[in-house]
Amino acid sequence: MKTMGMLIDVNMCGGCHECMAACMKKQGFEGDPEQVTKLSATARTILEHAGDYNVRKFCRHCIDPACVGACPAKALVRTDYGAVKYDSDRCMGCRYCMISCPYDIPRYEWDEVAPKIQKCDMCWDRIEAGGIPACAEACPAGATLFGEREELLAEARTRIQDAPEEYLDYIYGEHDNGGYAILMIGPKEIAAVRGGIDFADSSPAAIARGVLKQLPGFAVVGAAALFGIYWFAGRRNRVMAEKARARTDDRLPKPPKGGKESNHVTA
Amino acid sequence: MSRRNWNPGFWKTLFFIVLAAGLVVFWMRWTRGLGSVTHLSDAFPWGLWVGFDILCGIGLAAGGFLITAVVYIFRLERFKPIVRPALMTAFIGYMLEVLALMLDLGRPWNLWRPLFSWNPDSVMFVVAWCVTVYSVVLAAELSGMIFEKLGWKRAQVIQRRATIPLVILGVVLSIVHQSSLGGLYLTIPGKMHELWYSNFLPLLFLVSAVSVGLAMIVVESRISGRVFGHHLGGRTLTELGVAQLVMLGIYALVRFSDLAARGALPAAMDLGYESGLFWLEVGVGLILPALLLMVALKRSNLRLLYGASLLTVLGFILHRLNVSMTALESSRGEHYVPAIPEAIATLMFVGLGFAAFRLAARYLQVFPHEGDHARLGDGRAS
C-alpha cells in the first residue's frame, strides 16, 4: 500500500468536536468531548486553541518515528502505509516511548494494574479493512481528510496557493523532523501551538541510529584491545618476575645458570 | 547472629519495618496501578525508580567490571582480594534492578522480549540486552564461589579456565551499557535543560561510572571493615584514591569543555532553580571531593579518603537525578517530587542490598581468610 496520511486544514475547522466524539466512541472512552482539553489515556485526540482557531493534537505518525526507534520490544511499529501502531502484547511498559516522543503524545494508563500506552493508531484496523479513520469520516467540514500522502501534499499546496492571505506558507509535517503522515495547514496563528517552522529535517531517531550503528565494531575492537592488554600485561609480569629472580640469583653462590636465563628473557 | 561492632537490633528492626512497608507498596502497585503509589504522570513517566534505582544502581555496581579488568586484564594481582566483594556487590545490584523493574515496568512479563527483538535503533534495547547478558556473566564469574562451597573441584577448574573470556565479555558489555544509560537521553535535546543535555552524555555516564565504581570500593572496604573486620590495605586504598582523582579530573574536563563549547556556561551563572542544583551537583559532588582527595593523598589520611569517596558517590547520584528529573522540569512546566511510597520502595532495595551482601559474606567465602591469598578471586581449586 502507498503511504497514507491525513491533511488537517485548520481554516476549515468549525470546532464541532465530532472528530473527538468519533474517536472516543470507537475506543470505548466515556466522557463529553467538549469537556476534554488534554490528551490522556482516554483521549487520543483533542482540540487546542490558537486565538479563535482549533488545532487538532494527536499522534503525527512520523515517517521515522522516535517512539518506534525507542521501543526495545518492538511493541510500537510503523506499518508500510504509515500508521504507527501499538501492540500491548509485546509492550513491557518501560515508557521510553513517552520520554522519546518529541511532541509528548503517548499517554499511560496510570490507574491500571497492567497499563497500556494510548495514542492514535490512525485506525489501522479500519484502513486495513478498506475504510478510513473514524475522525476523518466524522468531520462534517472537510477539515480532516484521509488519503495518499502525496495527493494530500498536492492538495495542501493548491489550497495555500489559492488563498495565500489566509494560510501560513508552510505545510506542517512535510519535512519537519523527517516528516509526518499527518499534515497540517492553517493560518499564521497556529504557529503558536505548532511551533516555529525551523524543525530539523531528520528525526531524533536518527541520532540513536547513528550512534548505535558503531556499536558492533566498537565491541569487536574493544574485545580485541582487551585481549591485547591481557597479553602484554602477562608478558610484563613474566619479565618482571624474571628480573626479580635474576636479582635474587645474583646474590646466590651459583650465578651462571640464573644469569643465562635472565639474559635470554630480556634479550 | 553476630552482635559485634554495631547494634544489629536497631538496624534489623529498621530493615524489617522498611521491608514490610516496601511489600505494601508492591501490593498497592499490583492491585491499584502505578498511579496509586507514585507521582509519575504523562509529563513525568520516569521518576525516582528509574532515576535512582536504575540509573544510579547500575552505575554504583560498576566496581564489579572495573576490578575484574584491573586484576585479570591489566593483571595487577595485588587487587585480587577485592575481586569477590566487588563482583558480589555488582551481582546483588543487578538482581535488585530486576526487582525494581518488577515494580516500575507496566508489563514486566514481557521483560524477555528485548533479548530477541533486535531493534537496532533502540538505545533501550541495547541497555536491556547488555544488562541481561551481563547479569549472566556476573553469575558465571561468581559461580566459582558456589562450586568452592559445594566442593565441586571439576566445575571449579572449568570455571577458572573460562575466566578470561568471561572477563573480556563482561567488560565490553559493561562499557556499552554504562554509556548507553546516558545515551537514552541523546534523542531528546528539545526536552532537556542545556546544563545537562549533551552529545557527550554516554561518555559522561561511563566516566562517572568508573569514578564512582572506584569510590564505592573504598566505601565498601570501610563498611566491611566495620562489619566483617575485612578491609583493604592502605597502599591499595591510596592507589584507588589516585585513580578516582584522575577519573574525576577527566570527568570535569569533559563536563566543562562541553558546557563551554555549547555556550551553556552563562546558564550556570544565572541564579535559579536549575543553576542551583547544577552547582550543588558540581560543587559538592565534584570539586569538593577532588580537593579532599588531593589533601587525603598528600597526607595519607584514609579517613579523609573515605569521606571524599562518599562525596564522589553523592555527586554521581546528584548528576543522574538531575539528568533524569531536573533537566526535564522546565520543558514539562512542572516539578516532579517522588511520592513517599516511591522513596520507601527505594529504601527497601537499598536495605535488601545490604542484607543480601551480609548473607553472602556469611555463607560464601567473599572475603579472603588470613594468609590464604592463593585461593582468592578465581576459585582456584588446588
HADDOCK unambig.tbl for C-alpha pairs under 7 A between the chains (distance, minus, plus):
assign (segid A and resid 69 and name CA) (segid B and resid 121 and name CA) 4.87 0.50 0.50
assign (segid A and resid 69 and name CA) (segid B and resid 122 and name CA) 5.13 0.50 0.50
assign (segid A and resid 70 and name CA) (segid B and resid 121 and name CA) 6.80 0.50 0.50
assign (segid A and resid 70 and name CA) (segid B and resid 122 and name CA) 4.57 0.50 0.50
assign (segid A and resid 70 and name CA) (segid B and resid 123 and name CA) 6.62 0.50 0.50
assign (segid A and resid 70 and name CA) (segid B and resid 124 and name CA) 6.51 0.50 0.50
assign (segid A and resid 71 and name CA) (segid B and resid 122 and name CA) 6.08 0.50 0.50
assign (segid A and resid 72 and name CA) (segid B and resid 114 and name CA) 5.26 0.50 0.50
assign (segid A and resid 72 and name CA) (segid B and resid 117 and name CA) 6.90 0.50 0.50
assign (segid A and resid 72 and name CA) (segid B and resid 119 and name CA) 6.31 0.50 0.50
assign (segid A and resid 72 and name CA) (segid B and resid 122 and name CA) 5.78 0.50 0.50
assign (segid A and resid 72 and name CA) (segid B and resid 124 and name CA) 5.40 0.50 0.50
assign (segid A and resid 72 and name CA) (segid B and resid 125 and name CA) 4.17 0.50 0.50
assign (segid A and resid 73 and name CA) (segid B and resid 113 and name CA) 5.38 0.50 0.50
assign (segid A and resid 73 and name CA) (segid B and resid 114 and name CA) 4.91 0.50 0.50
assign (segid A and resid 73 and name CA) (segid B and resid 117 and name CA) 5.55 0.50 0.50
assign (segid A and resid 74 and name CA) (segid B and resid 117 and name CA) 6.27 0.50 0.50
assign (segid A and resid 74 and name CA) (segid B and resid 119 and name CA) 6.87 0.50 0.50
assign (segid A and resid 90 and name CA) (segid B and resid 110 and name CA) 6.31 0.50 0.50
assign (segid A and resid 91 and name CA) (segid B and resid 107 and name CA) 6.65 0.50 0.50
assign (segid A and resid 91 and name CA) (segid B and resid 110 and name CA) 6.44 0.50 0.50
assign (segid A and resid 92 and name CA) (segid B and resid 105 and name CA) 6.40 0.50 0.50
assign (segid A and resid 92 and name CA) (segid B and resid 106 and name CA) 6.21 0.50 0.50
assign (segid A and resid 92 and name CA) (segid B and resid 107 and name CA) 4.49 0.50 0.50
assign (segid A and resid 92 and name CA) (segid B and resid 108 and name CA) 5.32 0.50 0.50
assign (segid A and resid 92 and name CA) (segid B and resid 109 and name CA) 6.94 0.50 0.50
assign (segid A and resid 92 and name CA) (segid B and resid 110 and name CA) 4.74 0.50 0.50
assign (segid A and resid 92 and name CA) (segid B and resid 111 and name CA) 5.65 0.50 0.50
assign (segid A and resid 93 and name CA) (segid B and resid 105 and name CA) 4.91 0.50 0.50
assign (segid A and resid 93 and name CA) (segid B and resid 106 and name CA) 4.07 0.50 0.50
assign (segid A and resid 93 and name CA) (segid B and resid 107 and name CA) 5.08 0.50 0.50
assign (segid A and resid 93 and name CA) (segid B and resid 108 and name CA) 6.99 0.50 0.50
assign (segid A and resid 94 and name CA) (segid B and resid 105 and name CA) 5.37 0.50 0.50
assign (segid A and resid 94 and name CA) (segid B and resid 106 and name CA) 6.77 0.50 0.50
assign (segid A and resid 95 and name CA) (segid B and resid 45 and name CA) 6.40 0.50 0.50
assign (segid A and resid 98 and name CA) (segid B and resid 45 and name CA) 6.82 0.50 0.50
assign (segid A and resid 99 and name CA) (segid B and resid 45 and name CA) 6.99 0.50 0.50
assign (segid A and resid 100 and name CA) (segid B and resid 187 and name CA) 6.55 0.50 0.50
assign (segid A and resid 100 and name CA) (segid B and resid 188 and name CA) 6.13 0.50 0.50
assign (segid A and resid 102 and name CA) (segid B and resid 188 and name CA) 6.82 0.50 0.50
assign (segid A and resid 107 and name CA) (segid B and resid 42 and name CA) 5.75 0.50 0.50
assign (segid A and resid 108 and name CA) (segid B and resid 42 and name CA) 6.41 0.50 0.50
assign (segid A and resid 110 and name CA) (segid B and resid 33 and name CA) 6.07 0.50 0.50
assign (segid A and resid 110 and name CA) (segid B and resid 34 and name CA) 5.47 0.50 0.50
assign (segid A and resid 110 and name CA) (segid B and resid 35 and name CA) 4.72 0.50 0.50
assign (segid A and resid 111 and name CA) (segid B and resid 32 and name CA) 6.19 0.50 0.50
assign (segid A and resid 111 and name CA) (segid B and resid 33 and name CA) 4.68 0.50 0.50
assign (segid A and resid 111 and name CA) (segid B and resid 34 and name CA) 6.34 0.50 0.50
assign (segid A and resid 111 and name CA) (segid B and resid 35 and name CA) 5.26 0.50 0.50
assign (segid A and resid 111 and name CA) (segid B and resid 36 and name CA) 6.92 0.50 0.50
assign (segid A and resid 112 and name CA) (segid B and resid 32 and name CA) 6.48 0.50 0.50
assign (segid A and resid 112 and name CA) (segid B and resid 33 and name CA) 4.77 0.50 0.50
assign (segid A and resid 113 and name CA) (segid B and resid 29 and name CA) 6.94 0.50 0.50
assign (segid A and resid 113 and name CA) (segid B and resid 30 and name CA) 5.53 0.50 0.50
assign (segid A and resid 113 and name CA) (segid B and resid 31 and name CA) 5.99 0.50 0.50
assign (segid A and resid 113 and name CA) (segid B and resid 32 and name CA) 5.80 0.50 0.50
assign (segid A and resid 113 and name CA) (segid B and resid 33 and name CA) 4.30 0.50 0.50
assign (segid A and resid 114 and name CA) (segid B and resid 106 and name CA) 5.52 0.50 0.50
assign (segid A and resid 114 and name CA) (segid B and resid 107 and name CA) 5.72 0.50 0.50
assign (segid A and resid 115 and name CA) (segid B and resid 106 and name CA) 5.46 0.50 0.50
assign (segid A and resid 204 and name CA) (segid B and resid 187 and name CA) 5.11 0.50 0.50
assign (segid A and resid 205 and name CA) (segid B and resid 121 and name CA) 6.93 0.50 0.50
assign (segid A and resid 205 and name CA) (segid B and resid 187 and name CA) 6.57 0.50 0.50
assign (segid A and resid 207 and name CA) (segid B and resid 187 and name CA) 6.11 0.50 0.50
assign (segid A and resid 208 and name CA) (segid B and resid 121 and name CA) 5.98 0.50 0.50
assign (segid A and resid 208 and name CA) (segid B and resid 122 and name CA) 6.93 0.50 0.50
assign (segid A and resid 208 and name CA) (segid B and resid 123 and name CA) 6.65 0.50 0.50
assign (segid A and resid 208 and name CA) (segid B and resid 186 and name CA) 7.00 0.50 0.50
assign (segid A and resid 208 and name CA) (segid B and resid 187 and name CA) 6.43 0.50 0.50
assign (segid A and resid 209 and name CA) (segid B and resid 121 and name CA) 4.73 0.50 0.50
assign (segid A and resid 212 and name CA) (segid B and resid 120 and name CA) 6.88 0.50 0.50
assign (segid A and resid 212 and name CA) (segid B and resid 121 and name CA) 6.78 0.50 0.50
assign (segid A and resid 219 and name CA) (segid B and resid 172 and name CA) 6.22 0.50 0.50
assign (segid A and resid 222 and name CA) (segid B and resid 172 and name CA) 6.55 0.50 0.50
assign (segid A and resid 223 and name CA) (segid B and resid 168 and name CA) 6.14 0.50 0.50
assign (segid A and resid 223 and name CA) (segid B and resid 172 and name CA) 6.42 0.50 0.50
assign (segid A and resid 226 and name CA) (segid B and resid 73 and name CA) 6.59 0.50 0.50
assign (segid A and resid 226 and name CA) (segid B and resid 168 and name CA) 6.50 0.50 0.50
assign (segid A and resid 229 and name CA) (segid B and resid 73 and name CA) 6.26 0.50 0.50
assign (segid A and resid 229 and name CA) (segid B and resid 74 and name CA) 6.43 0.50 0.50
assign (segid A and resid 230 and name CA) (segid B and resid 73 and name CA) 4.37 0.50 0.50
assign (segid A and resid 230 and name CA) (segid B and resid 74 and name CA) 5.87 0.50 0.50
assign (segid A and resid 233 and name CA) (segid B and resid 74 and name CA) 5.51 0.50 0.50
assign (segid A and resid 233 and name CA) (segid B and resid 75 and name CA) 5.96 0.50 0.50
assign (segid A and resid 234 and name CA) (segid B and resid 75 and name CA) 6.86 0.50 0.50
